[in-house]
Amino acid sequence: MNPAQETAELLGILFNKYFSTLDQLRTHVEHGMESGLDIDGIVLGFVQDLLMAEEATVVGAGYIGGPEAPTAPGASSAQAMHFAWWLGPLAENPLLGTTTEVTRLDLASREYADYLRDFSSLEWYSVPESTGSRHITGPYVDHLCTCDYMLTLTTPVVTGRLGIVGLDVLVRRIEPEVLRILRTIPEPAALVTSTGRIVVSTADDWDLGARLKGPTGQPVPGTPFLVTTAESNHST
């Protein structure tokens, strides 16, 4: 196994840990639905320790699912959906200030969140719902809460009211661990999406969010990512 393959395997293990957490959350949510329990309490009970952990990489987590009642005429999908999503502590956040506890994301107070009116159009929701498979969206700048680069990992809920469970992972908080793994490759390397968007890189001129032209590389198991090197790619 060459260095790129070894690196891809290690990164696959890293991301699989997040998806294992999501599988546990999904199991709790599905069991709660089948048993008629309080879904909000179940979700909060699961995500609170995750969000409050020291040096947590997960800054948001929860469940978003189908409506509990028929949608009222003129209502948006966001108003009809069950939205049980919590945020971890945030320091000097441009939108929320500094918070020290877990807080629920309140869409009604987000006048700038019009893009959430139709969940079916959003990648992090629509892809796992339509494919029945786990998905990673990003990196993208989260304008709803953090104004920072984010990866959103989502897994479909397949019983009860359907929907997704998800985790928001702050890129800059996972960067040290990803860099440690990437540096096992002797030449400049990067973790990129299948379309060439850079997530983390050891190359000085490959910045987060920039796009590489026609990326080639070693697939990271269980993710849409590749490990690519400077030898085979050029930034645009």
Contacts in CASP RR format, 6 or more apart in sequence:
PFRMAT RR
TARGET T0000
AUTHOR 0000-0000-0000
METHOD contacts of the structure
MODEL  1
MNPAQETAELLGILFNKYFSTLDQLRTHVEHGMESGLDIDGIVLGFVQDL
LMAEEATVVGAGYIGGPEAPTAPGASSAQAMHFAWWLGPLAENPLLGTTT
EVTRLDLASREYADYLRDFSSLEWYSVPESTGSRHITGPYVDHLCTCDYM
LTLTTPVVTGRLGIVGLDVLVRRIEPEVLRILRTIPEPAALVTSTGRIVV
STADDWDLGARLKGPTGQPVPGTPFLVTTAESNHST
1 9 0 8 1.000
3 184 0 8 1.000
3 185 0 8 1.000
3 186 0 8 1.000
4 185 0 8 1.000
4 189 0 8 1.000
4 217 0 8 1.000
4 218 0 8 1.000
4 227 0 8 1.000
4 229 0 8 1.000
5 218 0 8 1.000
6 184 0 8 1.000
7 181 0 8 1.000
7 182 0 8 1.000
7 184 0 8 1.000
7 185 0 8 1.000
7 189 0 8 1.000
7 218 0 8 1.000
7 227 0 8 1.000
8 218 0 8 1.000
8 219 0 8 1.000
8 220 0 8 1.000
8 221 0 8 1.000
8 226 0 8 1.000
8 227 0 8 1.000
9 221 0 8 1.000
10 181 0 8 1.000
10 184 0 8 1.000
11 178 0 8 1.000
11 181 0 8 1.000
11 191 0 8 1.000
11 220 0 8 1.000
11 223 0 8 1.000
11 225 0 8 1.000
11 227 0 8 1.000
12 220 0 8 1.000
12 221 0 8 1.000
12 222 0 8 1.000
12 223 0 8 1.000
14 174 0 8 1.000
14 177 0 8 1.000
14 178 0 8 1.000
14 181 0 8 1.000
15 136 0 8 1.000
15 153 0 8 1.000
15 220 0 8 1.000
15 222 0 8 1.000
15 223 0 8 1.000
15 225 0 8 1.000
16 221 0 8 1.000
16 222 0 8 1.000
18 58 0 8 1.000
18 153 0 8 1.000
18 167 0 8 1.000
18 169 0 8 1.000
19 134 0 8 1.000
19 153 0 8 1.000
19 155 0 8 1.000
19 222 0 8 1.000
21 50 0 8 1.000
21 167 0 8 1.000
22 134 0 8 1.000
22 153 0 8 1.000
22 154 0 8 1.000
22 155 0 8 1.000
22 165 0 8 1.000
22 166 0 8 1.000
22 167 0 8 1.000
23 155 0 8 1.000
24 46 0 8 1.000
25 43 0 8 1.000
25 46 0 8 1.000
25 47 0 8 1.000
25 61 0 8 1.000
25 62 0 8 1.000
25 63 0 8 1.000
25 165 0 8 1.000
25 166 0 8 1.000
26 155 0 8 1.000
26 156 0 8 1.000
26 157 0 8 1.000
26 165 0 8 1.000
28 42 0 8 1.000
28 43 0 8 1.000
28 46 0 8 1.000
29 39 0 8 1.000
29 42 0 8 1.000
29 43 0 8 1.000
29 63 0 8 1.000
29 157 0 8 1.000
29 165 0 8 1.000
30 157 0 8 1.000
30 158 0 8 1.000
30 159 0 8 1.000
30 160 0 8 1.000
31 37 0 8 1.000
32 39 0 8 1.000
32 42 0 8 1.000
33 39 0 8 1.000
33 159 0 8 1.000
33 160 0 8 1.000
33 161 0 8 1.000
34 159 0 8 1.000
34 160 0 8 1.000
39 63 0 8 1.000
39 82 0 8 1.000
39 84 0 8 1.000
40 84 0 8 1.000
41 84 0 8 1.000
43 62 0 8 1.000
43 63 0 8 1.000
43 84 0 8 1.000
43 86 0 8 1.000
44 84 0 8 1.000
44 86 0 8 1.000
44 102 0 8 1.000
44 104 0 8 1.000
47 60 0 8 1.000
47 61 0 8 1.000
47 62 0 8 1.000
47 86 0 8 1.000
47 102 0 8 1.000
48 86 0 8 1.000
48 102 0 8 1.000
50 56 0 8 1.000
50 58 0 8 1.000
50 61 0 8 1.000
51 58 0 8 1.000
51 59 0 8 1.000
51 60 0 8 1.000
51 61 0 8 1.000
51 86 0 8 1.000
51 87 0 8 1.000
51 88 0 8 1.000
51 89 0 8 1.000
51 102 0 8 1.000
52 88 0 8 1.000
52 89 0 8 1.000
52 101 0 8 1.000
52 102 0 8 1.000
55 173 0 8 1.000
56 88 0 8 1.000
56 173 0 8 1.000
57 169 0 8 1.000
57 170 0 8 1.000
57 173 0 8 1.000
57 174 0 8 1.000
58 167 0 8 1.000
58 168 0 8 1.000
58 169 0 8 1.000
58 170 0 8 1.000
59 87 0 8 1.000
59 88 0 8 1.000
59 90 0 8 1.000
59 145 0 8 1.000
59 146 0 8 1.000
59 150 0 8 1.000
59 168 0 8 1.000
59 169 0 8 1.000
59 170 0 8 1.000
59 173 0 8 1.000
60 85 0 8 1.000
60 86 0 8 1.000
60 87 0 8 1.000
60 88 0 8 1.000
60 105 0 8 1.000
60 145 0 8 1.000
60 167 0 8 1.000
60 168 0 8 1.000
61 85 0 8 1.000
61 86 0 8 1.000
61 165 0 8 1.000
61 166 0 8 1.000
61 167 0 8 1.000
61 168 0 8 1.000
62 84 0 8 1.000
62 85 0 8 1.000
62 86 0 8 1.000
62 165 0 8 1.000
62 166 0 8 1.000
62 167 0 8 1.000
63 82 0 8 1.000
63 84 0 8 1.000
63 85 0 8 1.000
63 157 0 8 1.000
63 163 0 8 1.000
63 164 0 8 1.000
63 165 0 8 1.000
63 166 0 8 1.000
64 81 0 8 1.000
64 82 0 8 1.000
64 83 0 8 1.000
64 84 0 8 1.000
64 85 0 8 1.000
64 119 0 8 1.000
64 125 0 8 1.000
64 163 0 8 1.000
64 164 0 8 1.000
65 81 0 8 1.000
65 82 0 8 1.000
65 83 0 8 1.000
65 157 0 8 1.000
65 161 0 8 1.000
65 162 0 8 1.000
65 163 0 8 1.000
65 164 0 8 1.000
66 80 0 8 1.000
66 81 0 8 1.000
66 82 0 8 1.000
66 161 0 8 1.000
66 162 0 8 1.000
66 163 0 8 1.000
67 80 0 8 1.000
67 81 0 8 1.000
67 82 0 8 1.000
67 161 0 8 1.000
68 82 0 8 1.000
68 161 0 8 1.000
69 80 0 8 1.000
71 77 0 8 1.000
71 79 0 8 1.000
71 80 0 8 1.000
72 79 0 8 1.000
72 80 0 8 1.000
76 116 0 8 1.000
76 117 0 8 1.000
76 118 0 8 1.000
77 117 0 8 1.000
77 118 0 8 1.000
77 119 0 8 1.000
77 120 0 8 1.000
78 107 0 8 1.000
78 113 0 8 1.000
78 116 0 8 1.000
78 117 0 8 1.000
78 118 0 8 1.000
78 119 0 8 1.000
81 119 0 8 1.000
82 161 0 8 1.000
83 105 0 8 1.000
83 107 0 8 1.000
84 104 0 8 1.000
85 104 0 8 1.000
85 105 0 8 1.000
86 102 0 8 1.000
86 103 0 8 1.000
86 104 0 8 1.000
86 105 0 8 1.000
87 96 0 8 1.000
87 99 0 8 1.000
87 102 0 8 1.000
87 103 0 8 1.000
87 104 0 8 1.000
87 105 0 8 1.000
87 145 0 8 1.000
88 99 0 8 1.000
88 101 0 8 1.000
88 102 0 8 1.000
88 103 0 8 1.000
89 99 0 8 1.000
89 100 0 8 1.000
89 101 0 8 1.000
89 102 0 8 1.000
90 96 0 8 1.000
90 97 0 8 1.000
90 98 0 8 1.000
90 99 0 8 1.000
90 145 0 8 1.000
90 146 0 8 1.000
91 98 0 8 1.000
92 98 0 8 1.000
93 99 0 8 1.000
93 145 0 8 1.000
93 146 0 8 1.000
93 147 0 8 1.000
94 147 0 8 1.000
95 144 0 8 1.000
95 145 0 8 1.000
95 146 0 8 1.000
95 147 0 8 1.000
96 103 0 8 1.000
96 145 0 8 1.000
105 144 0 8 1.000
105 145 0 8 1.000
107 113 0 8 1.000
107 116 0 8 1.000
110 116 0 8 1.000
110 144 0 8 1.000
112 143 0 8 1.000
112 144 0 8 1.000
113 144 0 8 1.000
115 122 0 8 1.000
116 122 0 8 1.000
116 144 0 8 1.000
119 125 0 8 1.000
119 126 0 8 1.000
120 126 0 8 1.000
120 129 0 8 1.000
123 135 0 8 1.000
123 137 0 8 1.000
124 135 0 8 1.000
124 137 0 8 1.000
124 152 0 8 1.000
124 154 0 8 1.000
124 164 0 8 1.000
124 166 0 8 1.000
125 154 0 8 1.000
125 163 0 8 1.000
125 164 0 8 1.000
127 133 0 8 1.000
127 135 0 8 1.000
127 137 0 8 1.000
127 154 0 8 1.000
128 134 0 8 1.000
128 135 0 8 1.000
128 154 0 8 1.000
128 155 0 8 1.000
128 156 0 8 1.000
128 164 0 8 1.000
129 156 0 8 1.000
129 162 0 8 1.000
129 163 0 8 1.000
129 164 0 8 1.000
131 156 0 8 1.000
132 156 0 8 1.000
132 158 0 8 1.000
133 156 0 8 1.000
134 153 0 8 1.000
134 154 0 8 1.000
134 155 0 8 1.000
134 156 0 8 1.000
134 222 0 8 1.000
135 153 0 8 1.000
135 154 0 8 1.000
135 155 0 8 1.000
135 224 0 8 1.000
136 151 0 8 1.000
136 152 0 8 1.000
136 153 0 8 1.000
136 154 0 8 1.000
136 223 0 8 1.000
136 224 0 8 1.000
136 225 0 8 1.000
137 151 0 8 1.000
137 152 0 8 1.000
137 153 0 8 1.000
137 154 0 8 1.000
138 150 0 8 1.000
138 151 0 8 1.000
138 152 0 8 1.000
138 193 0 8 1.000
138 197 0 8 1.000
138 199 0 8 1.000
139 149 0 8 1.000
139 150 0 8 1.000
139 151 0 8 1.000
139 171 0 8 1.000
139 193 0 8 1.000
139 197 0 8 1.000
139 198 0 8 1.000
139 199 0 8 1.000
139 208 0 8 1.000
139 209 0 8 1.000
140 149 0 8 1.000
140 150 0 8 1.000
140 152 0 8 1.000
141 147 0 8 1.000
141 148 0 8 1.000
141 149 0 8 1.000
141 150 0 8 1.000
142 148 0 8 1.000
142 149 0 8 1.000
142 150 0 8 1.000
142 168 0 8 1.000
145 168 0 8 1.000
146 168 0 8 1.000
146 170 0 8 1.000
148 170 0 8 1.000
148 171 0 8 1.000
148 172 0 8 1.000
149 170 0 8 1.000
149 171 0 8 1.000
149 172 0 8 1.000
149 208 0 8 1.000
149 209 0 8 1.000
150 168 0 8 1.000
150 169 0 8 1.000
150 170 0 8 1.000
150 171 0 8 1.000
151 168 0 8 1.000
151 169 0 8 1.000
151 171 0 8 1.000
151 174 0 8 1.000
151 199 0 8 1.000
152 166 0 8 1.000
152 167 0 8 1.000
152 168 0 8 1.000
152 169 0 8 1.000
153 166 0 8 1.000
153 167 0 8 1.000
153 169 0 8 1.000
154 164 0 8 1.000
154 165 0 8 1.000
154 166 0 8 1.000
154 167 0 8 1.000
155 164 0 8 1.000
155 165 0 8 1.000
155 166 0 8 1.000
156 162 0 8 1.000
156 163 0 8 1.000
156 164 0 8 1.000
157 163 0 8 1.000
157 164 0 8 1.000
157 165 0 8 1.000
171 199 0 8 1.000
171 200 0 8 1.000
171 208 0 8 1.000
174 200 0 8 1.000
175 200 0 8 1.000
178 191 0 8 1.000
178 199 0 8 1.000
178 200 0 8 1.000
179 200 0 8 1.000
179 202 0 8 1.000
182 189 0 8 1.000
182 190 0 8 1.000
182 191 0 8 1.000
182 200 0 8 1.000
182 201 0 8 1.000
182 202 0 8 1.000
182 227 0 8 1.000
183 202 0 8 1.000
185 202 0 8 1.000
185 227 0 8 1.000
185 229 0 8 1.000
187 229 0 8 1.000
187 230 0 8 1.000
187 231 0 8 1.000
188 201 0 8 1.000
188 202 0 8 1.000
188 203 0 8 1.000
188 204 0 8 1.000
188 206 0 8 1.000
188 229 0 8 1.000
188 230 0 8 1.000
189 201 0 8 1.000
189 202 0 8 1.000
189 203 0 8 1.000
189 227 0 8 1.000
189 228 0 8 1.000
189 229 0 8 1.000
189 230 0 8 1.000
190 198 0 8 1.000
190 199 0 8 1.000
190 200 0 8 1.000
190 201 0 8 1.000
190 202 0 8 1.000
190 203 0 8 1.000
190 206 0 8 1.000
190 212 0 8 1.000
190 227 0 8 1.000
190 228 0 8 1.000
190 229 0 8 1.000
190 233 0 8 1.000
191 198 0 8 1.000
191 199 0 8 1.000
191 200 0 8 1.000
191 201 0 8 1.000
191 220 0 8 1.000
191 225 0 8 1.000
191 226 0 8 1.000
191 227 0 8 1.000
192 198 0 8 1.000
192 199 0 8 1.000
192 212 0 8 1.000
192 215 0 8 1.000
192 225 0 8 1.000
192 226 0 8 1.000
192 228 0 8 1.000
193 199 0 8 1.000
193 224 0 8 1.000
193 225 0 8 1.000
193 226 0 8 1.000
194 215 0 8 1.000
194 224 0 8 1.000
194 225 0 8 1.000
194 226 0 8 1.000
195 211 0 8 1.000
195 215 0 8 1.000
196 211 0 8 1.000
196 212 0 8 1.000
196 213 0 8 1.000
196 214 0 8 1.000
196 215 0 8 1.000
196 226 0 8 1.000
196 228 0 8 1.000
197 209 0 8 1.000
197 210 0 8 1.000
197 211 0 8 1.000
198 206 0 8 1.000
198 207 0 8 1.000
198 208 0 8 1.000
198 209 0 8 1.000
198 210 0 8 1.000
198 211 0 8 1.000
198 212 0 8 1.000
199 208 0 8 1.000
199 209 0 8 1.000
199 225 0 8 1.000
200 208 0 8 1.000
201 207 0 8 1.000
201 208 0 8 1.000
203 230 0 8 1.000
205 235 0 8 1.000
206 212 0 8 1.000
206 230 0 8 1.000
206 235 0 8 1.000
210 235 0 8 1.000
210 236 0 8 1.000
211 235 0 8 1.000
211 236 0 8 1.000
212 228 0 8 1.000
212 233 0 8 1.000
212 234 0 8 1.000
212 235 0 8 1.000
212 236 0 8 1.000
213 233 0 8 1.000
213 234 0 8 1.000
213 235 0 8 1.000
213 236 0 8 1.000
214 233 0 8 1.000
215 226 0 8 1.000
215 228 0 8 1.000
215 233 0 8 1.000
216 226 0 8 1.000
216 228 0 8 1.000
216 232 0 8 1.000
216 233 0 8 1.000
217 226 0 8 1.000
217 227 0 8 1.000
217 228 0 8 1.000
217 229 0 8 1.000
217 232 0 8 1.000
218 226 0 8 1.000
218 227 0 8 1.000
218 228 0 8 1.000
219 225 0 8 1.000
219 226 0 8 1.000
220 226 0 8 1.000
220 227 0 8 1.000
END
